Amino acid sequence: MGQSKKVHSSAALQLCNPAAVNLCPIAVFDSGVGGLSVLRHIRAELPHEQLIYLADQANVPYGSRSLAEIQAFSEGITHFLLQLNAKLVVVACNTASGAALTHLRQTFPDVPFVGMEPAVKPAAAQTKRGKVGVLATAGTFQSQRYEALMARFAQGVLVFEDSCQGLVALIENGQTKSAETERLLRACVEPMLAKGVDTLVLGCTHYPFVRPLLTKIVGPDVTIIDPAPAVARQIKRVLQQRGLSAPAGKMRVVRAFTTGEAGRLAGFARQMLTSPLAVETAVWQNDKLYTR
């Protein structure tokens, strides 16, 4: 095995060369494969942008991690991505957004960030019965960001929550269609359906990968909301507002990294995306990320 290559510097971090900033990549990170559900919408919305994807699979899932751990992971990942010349960082993880997005914006004030949040606002606007179900991790439900979201947009609406414990691990293992995954989803969702929920929010970026199973369980009368398309549109707006959009041209490639097994991420991407990913390995050493 070759020596690890350092991709972190203690020097002040800056965005990529201002003369070529439009050509620099958008960086997307998640605890695992979930952020790929966001990446595919970014590729569709912004086909001319160069992308970097990082899955912190050495530490997945984030949902059971402490606030301090998630902030440390997110800060280390952001350092790594900025050294790869990222012009914008997408926190494609609801748990990390809830725990670390404010911290990241304070730590890197010159870096544009776009985060995730459960789509409570559109769900509250769309529900006909005033009953909404939210599927998210325990970390998301416990975050101040989620609490603020509920206070702002869920007044007058009954919200039923389930952390779907174990679902992220099943999806990480590629079990998006298995009988075990369907049993777990039924245990999460059927009590909500019995209460009359007519709108279901996917509050974890892993969960869109089991949407076909969810649709089978909830039927055609329940609206399922995935916030990823709206996030992709927000990224486009931020790039345009800051003059960072890439010029039109050929389709750009995705450079992917994982802190876990490269073959595992590549295999999942091959199964779920329209084109395969070539995946490189990054390793944690003393709270910093290095390429192998």
Secondary structure as GFF3:
##gff-version 3
##sequence-region A 1 292
A	DSSP	beta_strand	5	6	.	.	.	ID=ss1
A	DSSP	three_ten_helix	18	23	.	.	.	ID=ss2
A	DSSP	beta_strand	26	30	.	.	.	ID=ss3
A	DSSP	alpha_helix	36	45	.	.	.	ID=ss4
A	DSSP	beta_strand	51	55	.	.	.	ID=ss5
A	DSSP	alpha_helix	67	83	.	.	.	ID=ss6
A	DSSP	beta_strand	88	91	.	.	.	ID=ss7
A	DSSP	alpha_helix	94	107	.	.	.	ID=ss8
A	DSSP	beta_strand	113	114	.	.	.	ID=ss9
A	DSSP	alpha_helix	120	126	.	.	.	ID=ss10
A	DSSP	beta_strand	131	135	.	.	.	ID=ss11
A	DSSP	alpha_helix	138	141	.	.	.	ID=ss12
A	DSSP	alpha_helix	144	153	.	.	.	ID=ss13
A	DSSP	beta_strand	158	162	.	.	.	ID=ss14
A	DSSP	alpha_helix	167	172	.	.	.	ID=ss15
A	DSSP	alpha_helix	179	194	.	.	.	ID=ss16
A	DSSP	beta_strand	199	202	.	.	.	ID=ss17
A	DSSP	three_ten_helix	207	210	.	.	.	ID=ss18
A	DSSP	alpha_helix	211	218	.	.	.	ID=ss19
A	DSSP	beta_strand	223	225	.	.	.	ID=ss20
A	DSSP	alpha_helix	228	242	.	.	.	ID=ss21
A	DSSP	beta_strand	254	258	.	.	.	ID=ss22
A	DSSP	alpha_helix	262	272	.	.	.	ID=ss23
A	DSSP	beta_strand	279	285	.	.	.	ID=ss24
A	DSSP	beta_strand	288	291	.	.	.	ID=ss25
###
